[in-house]
Amino acid sequence: MKSKISLLALIFLLCLSFNILYGYTFLDKSFFGDRIHTIDVRSLGMGTTGFASGKGTFCVSKNPALLSELPLLDIAFAGQALVYQEAHSFPAHGFEMEFVADNIYSENMTYYDDYALGLTVNPKYEYAPAIAMAYIPLYDFRYQFEEEVRGVESPYQDELIGWNNVNCSGNIMGFTVGMSKDFLNIINLGLAYQYLLGDRTTQVDVIYLVSEIDKLNETRLTNLYGNRLKLGLLAKPHDRFSVGLVYNTATKANAKLEHNFTGNYNFFPEFENKLSTDVELKYPASFGVGIEYRPQTNLFSRLNVDCEYTFWENAKVQKDDGEDLLELEFENTFELAGGVEHILYNDIPLRFGFHIVPEYTDNDIMTTYFDLGTAFKFSYFQLGISLEYGSKEYAEMDFFPDGDLYGGYGGTNRESKDKIKIRELRILFNLNAVKK
């Protein structure tokens, strides 16, 4: 997957149910993409928590009520890079069918990056609210899968006969404007508006070397646009305790859907060839709760716990006339995150946390993230760095059942599911210019 930065983009999109892609696969959720949970290093270093505490402009993407806690001026820049490794394997058995090893037939490693920019002004006058503007990546569709197909007519044959490829491109960006006002130093109220734009292209190629038969499938969503509101509250009943509440409204977005394929094998059987239609995408609302506790210790410490519930069962993909274009069977998700921040005597923070994310296509598939981070101050500037490692494993049928695709070239369909292992390593940095 090549790095591609969109100037504009939208939010999580739809889902396809493929006849050859069984159950959960990346393509099952390719229209909704992968959520970028945070672009703030403090939040990421503490397991992506941030509903009840934040220190920079990008907290507007977690809870806009936190803007009232920021200094007079905060200018923020963020950059992130992600390494994504995915391995597909099937079990290899010996002479008496005993298990020998996992036979990895495809292993892909891909890279991508994203950037964000934001500004917060907090006048701290009696009636003046804190105001923030930010350009933030929200969802990502970029993905690449490639496997070589080799002859299997003889156990000694190792002839390359073709490639199977899946390529997805595009992402979703949000232009965010938020404001917040504190009341009696006890409660903050916040409101943010996000305008979302983007596009997504999925291309599937089956390429033969021994014949002229190629199959090309391309599905595009273009001119995507939509908007949503984010409502936030921060309650501070005690100096050592804070509670944050966030509600994201449901989103309706419009887009143009196009689907084309050549050859006689359609990877997207729900769509006819040369399909071109306007669609309305309905994205679910979500509700989040966060708690921050500051215990009395020799070191200045903060403990954060967040949970978020997303109503994925309400997601829809419809034509202009209101008819459902796809039948979606999504499951609501409950995410849990926790993190700790210790401020050392030299004012350097140490942060670590975890984040558990179930898939909305199948809640039994969980991604577990572990995070850590720190930050440094230089006069008016602050540089923060965080690392995140995530992993998940699940069983699924082969992306490309070779018996169907390669028919006369010795390919066979495996009846058992493959094992899929995914590993992610993410590095995020923030550079803030701050005036108190």
C-alpha positions as CSV (number, residue, x, y, z in Angstrom):
1,M,0.0,0.0,0.0
2,K,1.5,3.2,-1.1
3,S,1.4,6.3,1.0
4,K,-1.3,8.7,-0.3
5,I,-2.4,11.8,1.5
6,S,-5.8,13.1,0.5
7,L,-6.5,16.8,0.9
8,L,-10.2,16.0,1.5
9,A,-12.0,12.9,2.7
10,L,-15.1,11.5,4.5
11,I,-15.9,8.9,7.2
12,F,-16.4,5.3,7.5
13,L,-18.5,4.0,4.6
14,L,-20.5,0.9,3.8
15,C,-19.8,-2.8,3.7
16,L,-19.9,-5.4,1.0
17,S,-21.0,-9.0,1.4
18,F,-19.0,-11.1,-1.0
19,N,-19.9,-14.6,-2.2
20,I,-16.2,-15.5,-2.5
21,L,-15.2,-13.6,0.6
22,Y,-16.7,-15.4,3.5
23,G,-17.5,-13.9,6.9
24,Y,-15.0,-11.4,8.0
25,T,-12.3,-10.1,5.8
26,F,-10.8,-6.7,5.2
27,L,-12.9,-6.4,2.1
28,D,-16.1,-7.0,4.2
29,K,-15.5,-3.6,5.8
30,S,-13.6,-1.9,3.0
31,F,-16.3,0.7,2.6
32,F,-16.2,1.7,6.3
33,G,-12.5,1.5,6.6
34,D,-10.3,1.5,9.7
35,R,-10.9,4.2,12.3
36,I,-8.0,6.4,13.4
37,H,-8.8,6.6,17.1
38,T,-6.7,9.6,17.9
39,I,-4.1,11.9,16.4
40,D,-3.0,13.3,19.8
41,V,0.2,11.9,21.3
42,R,-1.0,12.2,24.9
43,S,-4.2,10.3,24.2
44,L,-2.4,7.6,22.2
45,G,0.3,7.1,24.8
46,M,-2.5,6.5,27.4
47,G,-4.4,3.9,25.3
48,T,-6.3,6.5,23.2
49,T,-8.1,7.7,26.4
50,G,-9.2,11.4,26.3
51,F,-12.8,11.9,27.1
52,A,-12.0,13.3,30.6
53,S,-8.5,14.9,30.0
54,G,-6.5,16.5,27.3
55,K,-3.8,19.0,26.8
56,G,-3.7,20.0,23.1
57,T,-5.8,21.2,20.2
58,F,-6.5,17.7,18.9
59,C,-8.5,17.0,22.0
60,V,-11.4,18.5,20.0
61,S,-11.6,15.2,18.2
62,K,-12.2,13.4,21.5
63,N,-14.2,15.8,23.7
64,P,-14.6,19.5,22.7
65,A,-15.4,20.4,26.3
66,L,-11.7,20.0,27.1
67,L,-10.9,23.1,25.0
68,S,-11.6,25.3,28.0
69,E,-8.7,23.6,29.9
70,L,-6.1,24.7,27.2
71,P,-3.7,27.7,27.4
72,L,-4.2,31.0,25.7
73,L,-2.9,29.8,22.4
74,D,-2.1,26.3,21.1
75,I,-0.9,25.7,17.5
76,A,-0.5,22.0,16.8
77,F,1.0,19.8,14.1
78,A,0.9,16.0,14.0
79,G,2.3,13.3,11.8
80,Q,2.0,9.5,12.1
81,A,3.4,6.5,10.3
82,L,2.0,3.0,10.4
83,V,3.6,-0.4,9.5
84,Y,0.9,-3.0,8.8
85,Q,1.9,-6.7,8.5
86,E,-0.6,-9.4,7.5
87,A,0.1,-13.1,7.1
88,H,-2.3,-15.8,5.7
89,S,-1.6,-19.4,6.3
90,F,-3.2,-22.9,6.2
91,P,-2.2,-25.9,8.2
92,A,0.3,-28.4,6.7
93,H,-0.2,-32.0,7.6
94,G,2.2,-35.0,7.6
95,F,1.7,-38.5,6.2
96,E,-0.8,-39.5,8.8
97,M,-2.5,-36.1,8.8
98,E,-0.8,-34.9,11.9
99,F,-0.3,-31.2,12.1
100,V,3.2,-30.1,11.1
101,A,3.2,-26.3,10.7
102,D,1.3,-23.2,9.5
103,N,2.0,-22.9,5.8
104,I,2.2,-19.2,5.1
105,Y,1.2,-18.5,1.5
106,S,1.0,-14.8,1.6
107,E,2.7,-12.2,3.9
108,N,2.4,-8.5,3.1
109,M,3.9,-5.5,4.9
110,T,2.7,-2.1,4.0
111,Y,3.2,1.5,5.2
112,Y,1.2,4.7,5.3
113,D,1.3,8.1,6.9
114,D,-1.1,10.9,7.8
115,Y,-0.8,14.5,9.0
116,A,-3.0,17.0,10.9
117,L,-3.0,20.7,11.8
118,G,-4.9,22.6,14.4
119,L,-5.3,25.9,16.3
120,T,-6.9,26.8,19.6
121,V,-7.5,30.2,21.1
122,N,-8.7,30.4,24.7
123,P,-9.1,34.1,25.7
124,K,-10.1,33.2,29.3
125,Y,-12.4,36.1,29.5
126,E,-15.6,35.8,31.6
127,Y,-17.9,35.2,28.6
128,A,-15.5,34.3,25.9
129,P,-15.4,30.6,24.9
130,A,-12.4,28.6,23.7
131,I,-12.4,28.1,20.0
132,A,-10.5,25.5,17.9
133,M,-10.1,24.6,14.3
134,A,-8.5,21.4,13.1
135,Y,-7.9,19.3,10.0
136,I,-7.8,15.6,11.2
137,P,-7.7,12.2,9.5
138,L,-10.6,10.1,10.7
139,Y,-10.8,6.9,8.7
140,D,-8.4,5.0,6.4
141,F,-9.2,2.7,3.5
142,R,-5.7,2.0,2.3
143,Y,-4.8,-1.7,2.0
144,Q,-2.8,-4.0,-0.2
145,F,-2.9,-7.8,-0.5
146,E,-0.8,-9.7,-3.0
147,E,-0.2,-13.4,-3.3
148,E,1.7,-15.5,-5.9
149,V,-0.2,-18.5,-7.4
150,R,2.0,-21.4,-8.4
151,G,1.3,-24.7,-10.2
152,V,0.1,-27.6,-8.0
153,E,-0.3,-30.4,-10.5
154,S,2.8,-32.1,-9.2
155,P,4.3,-32.0,-5.7
156,Y,7.6,-31.0,-7.3
157,Q,6.2,-28.3,-9.5
158,D,6.9,-24.7,-8.6
159,E,5.8,-22.8,-11.6
160,L,4.5,-19.2,-11.2
161,I,1.2,-19.0,-13.0
162,G,-0.2,-15.7,-11.8
163,W,-1.0,-13.2,-9.1
164,N,-4.0,-12.3,-7.0
165,N,-4.1,-8.6,-5.9
166,V,-6.4,-6.4,-3.8
167,N,-5.7,-2.7,-3.6
168,C,-7.7,-0.1,-1.7
169,S,-6.9,3.6,-1.7
170,G,-8.5,6.6,-0.1
171,N,-9.1,8.0,3.4
172,I,-11.5,10.3,5.3
173,M,-10.6,13.7,6.6
174,G,-12.6,16.0,8.9
175,F,-12.5,19.7,9.0
176,T,-13.5,20.4,12.6
177,V,-14.6,23.6,14.3
178,G,-15.3,23.4,18.1
179,M,-15.9,25.6,21.1
180,S,-16.1,25.2,24.8
181,K,-17.1,27.3,27.9
182,D,-16.5,26.5,31.6
183,F,-19.0,27.4,34.2
184,L,-18.0,28.1,37.8
185,N,-14.9,25.9,37.3
186,I,-17.1,22.9,37.9
187,I,-18.4,22.0,34.5
188,N,-17.4,22.5,30.9
189,L,-19.7,22.3,27.9
190,G,-18.4,21.8,24.4
191,L,-19.7,21.5,20.8
192,A,-17.9,20.6,17.6
193,Y,-19.0,20.5,14.0
194,Q,-17.2,18.2,11.6
195,Y,-17.4,18.4,7.8
196,L,-16.3,15.2,6.2
197,L,-15.1,14.6,2.7
198,G,-13.3,11.8,0.9
199,D,-13.2,9.0,-1.6
200,R,-12.3,5.3,-1.9
201,T,-11.3,2.9,-4.7
202,T,-11.1,-0.9,-4.4
203,Q,-9.4,-2.7,-7.2
204,V,-9.1,-6.5,-7.5
205,D,-6.8,-8.1,-10.1
206,V,-6.4,-11.7,-11.1
207,I,-3.5,-12.0,-13.6
208,Y,-2.6,-15.2,-15.5
209,L,0.8,-15.7,-17.0
210,V,-0.2,-18.8,-19.0
211,S,-3.2,-17.2,-20.8
212,E,-4.6,-13.9,-21.9
213,I,-7.4,-14.1,-19.4
214,D,-7.3,-11.2,-17.0
215,K,-10.0,-10.2,-14.6
216,L,-10.3,-6.6,-13.4
217,N,-12.8,-5.4,-10.8
218,E,-13.0,-1.8,-9.7
219,T,-15.4,-0.2,-7.3
220,R,-15.3,3.5,-6.6
221,L,-17.0,5.9,-4.2
222,T,-16.4,9.5,-5.2
223,N,-17.6,13.0,-4.2
224,L,-18.2,11.8,-0.6
225,Y,-19.4,14.5,1.8
226,G,-21.3,14.6,5.0
227,N,-21.3,16.2,8.5
228,R,-21.9,15.4,12.1
229,L,-22.0,17.1,15.5
230,K,-20.0,16.2,18.6
231,L,-21.4,17.1,22.0
232,G,-19.1,17.1,25.0
233,L,-19.3,17.6,28.8
234,L,-16.6,17.7,31.4
235,A,-17.6,17.6,35.1
236,K,-15.0,18.4,37.8
237,P,-16.7,17.7,41.2
238,H,-13.3,17.3,43.0
239,D,-9.7,18.4,42.4
240,R,-8.7,14.7,42.0
241,F,-11.6,13.5,39.9
242,S,-13.1,14.4,36.5
243,V,-15.8,12.8,34.3
244,G,-16.2,13.3,30.6
245,L,-19.2,12.5,28.4
246,V,-19.3,12.6,24.6
247,Y,-22.0,12.0,22.1
248,N,-21.4,11.8,18.3
249,T,-24.5,12.2,16.2
250,A,-25.4,9.8,13.4
251,T,-24.1,10.9,10.0
252,K,-25.7,10.9,6.6
253,A,-23.3,11.2,3.7
254,N,-23.8,11.3,-0.1
255,A,-21.6,9.7,-2.7
256,K,-21.5,8.3,-6.2
257,L,-20.9,4.6,-6.5
258,E,-19.4,3.0,-9.6
259,H,-18.6,-0.6,-10.3
260,N,-17.0,-2.2,-13.4
261,F,-15.4,-5.6,-14.1
262,T,-14.0,-7.4,-17.1
263,G,-13.8,-11.1,-17.8
264,N,-16.5,-13.4,-16.5
265,Y,-15.8,-13.4,-12.8
266,N,-17.4,-10.6,-10.7
267,F,-15.9,-10.2,-7.2
268,F,-18.8,-8.0,-6.2
269,P,-21.8,-10.0,-7.2
270,E,-24.2,-7.6,-5.5
271,F,-23.4,-5.1,-8.2
272,E,-24.1,-5.4,-11.9
273,N,-21.4,-4.4,-14.4
274,K,-21.2,-0.7,-15.4
275,L,-23.1,0.2,-12.3
276,S,-23.3,3.9,-11.6
277,T,-25.7,5.3,-9.0
278,D,-25.9,7.9,-6.3
279,V,-26.1,6.5,-2.7
280,E,-26.7,7.7,0.8
281,L,-24.5,6.3,3.5
282,K,-25.9,6.3,7.1
283,Y,-23.2,6.1,9.8
284,P,-24.0,5.2,13.4
285,A,-24.1,7.4,16.5
286,S,-21.8,6.7,19.4
287,F,-21.6,7.5,23.1
288,G,-18.5,7.7,25.2
289,V,-17.7,8.0,28.9
290,G,-14.3,8.8,30.5
291,I,-13.0,9.1,34.0
292,E,-9.8,10.6,35.3
293,Y,-8.5,10.0,38.8
294,R,-5.5,11.8,40.3
295,P,-4.2,9.9,43.3
296,Q,-1.9,11.4,46.0
297,T,1.6,10.1,45.3
298,N,5.1,11.5,45.4
299,L,4.9,11.7,41.6
300,F,2.2,13.6,39.9
301,S,0.0,10.9,38.3
302,R,-3.2,10.5,36.4
303,L,-5.3,7.4,35.7
304,N,-7.7,7.5,32.8
305,V,-10.4,4.9,31.8
306,D,-12.6,5.4,28.7
307,C,-15.4,3.3,27.2
308,E,-17.3,3.9,24.0
309,Y,-20.4,2.3,22.5
310,T,-21.2,2.6,18.8
311,F,-24.6,1.7,17.3
312,W,-23.3,-0.1,14.2
313,E,-26.7,-1.9,13.7
314,N,-28.1,1.3,12.4
315,A,-25.6,1.7,9.6
316,K,-27.2,1.7,6.1
317,V,-26.3,2.0,2.4
318,Q,-29.3,3.2,0.4
319,K,-30.2,4.5,-3.1
320,D,-31.8,7.9,-3.5
321,D,-35.2,6.4,-3.3
322,G,-34.5,4.9,0.1
323,E,-34.1,1.3,-1.0
324,D,-31.3,-0.6,0.7
325,L,-28.5,-1.2,-1.7
326,L,-26.7,-3.7,0.6
327,E,-27.8,-5.9,3.4
328,L,-25.6,-5.1,6.4
329,E,-25.3,-7.3,9.4
330,F,-23.1,-5.2,11.7
331,E,-22.8,-5.7,15.4
332,N,-22.7,-2.8,17.9
333,T,-19.3,-2.4,19.5
334,F,-18.1,-1.6,23.0
335,E,-14.5,-0.3,23.2
336,L,-12.5,-0.2,26.4
337,A,-9.3,1.9,27.0
338,G,-7.1,2.7,30.0
339,G,-4.0,4.6,30.6
340,V,-1.6,6.1,33.1
341,E,0.5,9.3,33.0
342,H,3.4,10.0,35.5
343,I,5.0,13.4,35.6
344,L,8.6,13.1,36.8
345,Y,10.5,15.7,38.8
346,N,12.0,17.1,35.6
347,D,8.5,17.7,34.2
348,I,8.8,14.8,31.7
349,P,5.7,12.7,31.4
350,L,5.8,8.9,31.1
351,R,2.6,7.4,29.6
352,F,1.4,3.9,28.9
353,G,-2.0,2.3,28.3
354,F,-4.1,-0.3,26.4
355,H,-7.0,-0.3,24.0
356,I,-9.4,-3.2,23.1
357,V,-11.4,-2.8,19.9
358,P,-13.9,-5.4,18.6
359,E,-14.7,-5.6,14.9
360,Y,-18.2,-4.3,13.9
361,T,-18.4,-7.1,11.4
362,D,-17.8,-9.7,14.0
363,N,-17.4,-8.9,17.8
364,D,-15.6,-12.2,18.4
365,I,-12.6,-10.6,16.5
366,M,-10.7,-8.3,18.9
367,T,-7.7,-6.0,18.2
368,T,-5.6,-5.4,21.3
369,Y,-3.4,-2.3,21.4
370,F,-0.5,-1.5,23.8
371,D,0.7,2.1,23.9
372,L,3.5,4.2,25.5
373,G,4.7,7.8,25.1
374,T,6.5,10.8,26.5
375,A,7.0,14.5,25.8
376,F,9.6,17.3,26.0
377,K,9.4,21.1,26.4
378,F,11.6,23.6,24.7
379,S,10.7,27.2,25.6
380,Y,7.3,27.8,23.9
381,F,7.4,24.4,22.1
382,Q,6.4,21.0,23.2
383,L,7.3,17.8,21.3
384,G,5.4,14.6,22.1
385,I,6.1,11.0,20.8
386,S,3.9,7.9,21.2
387,L,4.2,4.3,20.0
388,E,1.4,1.8,19.5
389,Y,1.5,-1.9,18.9
390,G,-1.7,-3.8,17.9
391,S,-2.4,-7.4,17.0
392,K,-5.3,-9.8,16.1
393,E,-5.7,-13.3,14.9
394,Y,-8.7,-15.0,13.4
395,A,-9.7,-17.8,11.0
396,E,-11.2,-17.1,7.6
397,M,-11.6,-18.6,4.2
398,D,-9.1,-17.8,1.4
399,F,-9.5,-14.5,-0.3
400,F,-9.1,-16.1,-3.6
401,P,-10.4,-19.7,-3.9
402,D,-8.0,-20.9,-6.7
403,G,-10.2,-23.8,-7.8
404,D,-12.8,-21.3,-9.0
405,L,-10.3,-18.8,-10.4
406,Y,-7.7,-21.0,-12.0
407,G,-9.9,-24.0,-12.9
408,G,-7.8,-25.8,-15.5
409,Y,-4.5,-25.0,-13.9
410,G,-4.7,-27.4,-11.0
411,G,-6.0,-25.0,-8.3
412,T,-8.2,-26.5,-5.5
413,N,-10.4,-25.0,-2.9
414,R,-9.5,-25.6,0.8
415,E,-12.5,-26.6,2.9
416,S,-10.8,-25.5,6.2
417,K,-10.4,-21.8,7.1
418,D,-7.0,-20.1,6.9
419,K,-5.3,-18.5,9.8
420,I,-4.8,-14.7,9.5
421,K,-2.4,-12.8,11.7
422,I,-2.2,-9.0,11.7
423,R,0.4,-6.9,13.4
424,E,0.5,-3.1,13.5
425,L,3.2,-0.7,14.7
426,R,2.3,3.0,14.8
427,I,4.4,6.0,15.7
428,L,2.8,9.4,16.2
429,F,4.4,12.8,17.0
430,N,2.9,16.2,17.9
431,L,4.7,19.5,17.8
432,N,2.8,22.3,19.7
433,A,3.6,26.0,20.0
434,V,2.0,27.1,23.3
435,K,1.5,30.5,24.9
436,K,0.0,30.5,28.4
